[in-house]
Amino acid sequence: MTDPICIEAIHLDKRYALGSGTLKALDQVDLSIAKGEFAGVVGPSGSGKTTLLNIIGSLDAPSGGSIRVLGTDIASLSHREAARLRNLHIGFIFQTFNLLPVYTVYENVEFPLLLRRMEAGRRKKLVMEALEWVGLADRADSKPAQLSGGQSQRVAIARAVVKQPEIVLADEPTANLDAENSHHVMRTMVQLNRDLNATFVFATHDEKVIGYLRRKITLVDGTIAADERS
Amino acid sequence: MLLPTLALRNLLGAGLRTWLNVVSLSFSFVAIIFLQGMYDGMNEQAVHASVGALYGGGQYWHERYDPYDPLTLPDAHGPLPASLESLIRARQATPILIRQASIYPGGRFRSILLKGIAPDQGILTIPAAALQGGDGTIPALIGARMARNSGLKPGDAVTVQWRDVHGTFDAADVTIARVMRTTVQEIDNDQIWIPLEQLRRITDMPGQASLVVLRPGARAGGTVAGWTFKDRSYLLRDIRTLIRYKSVGGSVLYLVLLFLAMLAIFDTQVLSVFRRRREIGTLMALGMTRTRVIGLFTLEGALHGALAALLAAAYGIPLLVWVAVHGYGVPQGTDSFGLAIGERIFPVYSAALVGGTTLLVLLVTTVVSFLPTRRIAQLKPTDALRGRMS
């Protein structure tokens, strides 16, 4: 029996106004990703990887076609509904980590749970659990400025997975990391994918990341050029 | 409680930037309250001094008496009616007779008002007791301004010329018995106080007066024929009008201080929204709605006001209380203010002033904090995450 479809895009278009003309970032993209996949959208810069991830994550709206995430039509969502979808079901990992600078590691990871108004005791348990997963429980009181790049990205991973989302979107998660930290981070995510059965979707052109992917979707000029599974 | 918790966390986490704003805003808090308190204290002092030295609990004016029209003065006198006499006998009122006169200090001519007051009166704070006695000449009491302007000092004799009730000129020397220091110019400038009975005698106006000052709470029953009652609020209306005009000037200063403080908050907020674009994008990606992000940033700005109020209370209350107890020395030359101001002003901080200022500053801080955050409403999460403004 196959896993249920988690993300489904049909003839997905995204155009941006550029001067007097338009730029097609995504062009008739058809894609479906099942629950629990460890997939990556790969391709050169400007191929539309980040745009696709942003639309999946309801941070952006498509210009044409349709995209359903966990059964929800992204185009039909209001700002409030999109925010709710992100808070409840989607975790984000960014290239630049995007940790909140004045918060401690603990507070950064706790943040998505605060937005859910989760009770303090349960919140603490989940935060410490997530920090254990990424091996940073002992740095809970540190500020982001006191962490290395690899540690910062692991905190970002803990923040993305602490709410145990169905989907984790990672945009160039190793771009600012050295080789050792890149492998460490990727191994952490492989482990979490296995343990949590969350769907991981990457946008990357980093060969080190590509090596870990079980599915590689190649995007060129906004269209899917190849879709390979290993 | 989520937004307040996060806002406080962000604010405290911002460290020095927050405290610079809070400290400068707290200065504005204290300065606004101090300056308004000084104004209120000055005004209260002026009213209190004027009531004590001049107006008492109200006055009965002879029907022809008009202090704003000097031409009425020659006829503004009359015998005291029985109802006022009985108040005077009961020491509930004191009569004052006012005549125009001239003096020649150092050979120069000077127009003055000659005022008669009972030396044993106990209603006004004028030191009339100094008019008791006198060794053959008429004892006189003048104010410090009058002494300065005319060059007179205690013990000096000066010739006074007046007209009696029949219009006949007469003259005599008066001896300065005392120079009184008073903040009330209306009992000082260009006037000489002498014993009432002596003024009545030299002007041939026995038992007459121009006005009668009442002790607070005293009042003649019914209307008094030929005399008009002027209550305290009528008598103080000029001072109150002056205070009103002065408080407009005070409000301008108040607004300038408030404006400067708000400019700092506005500037911080504009910078904050601009500098924290990526953070705003992250908050949205983590599931915060735009409305909540705007609420968070607005609250952060508004909390500057709340923290400033706490800080201002910490050092401002002891400071302001100290000034209220010990007063604030006023430099010489403050007479030009036109109010009865003492050598020290004791500020008055009413609950309305402190509460009103606090509420106003908090309200304006909140509004000023909100305005720049409206940019967030137009901000796309994807642009914010890239550190761009939409």
Interface residues (C-beta under 8 A of the other chain):
Chain A: N54 G57 L59 D60 H79 R80 A83 R84 R86 N87 L88 F92 F94 T96 N98 L100 P101 V102 Y103 E107 F111 P112 L114 L115 R117 R159
Chain B: L2 T5 L6 R9 N10 L12 G13 A14 R278 E279 G281 T282 L283 M284 A285 L286 G287 M288 T289 R290 T291 K380 P381 T382 L385
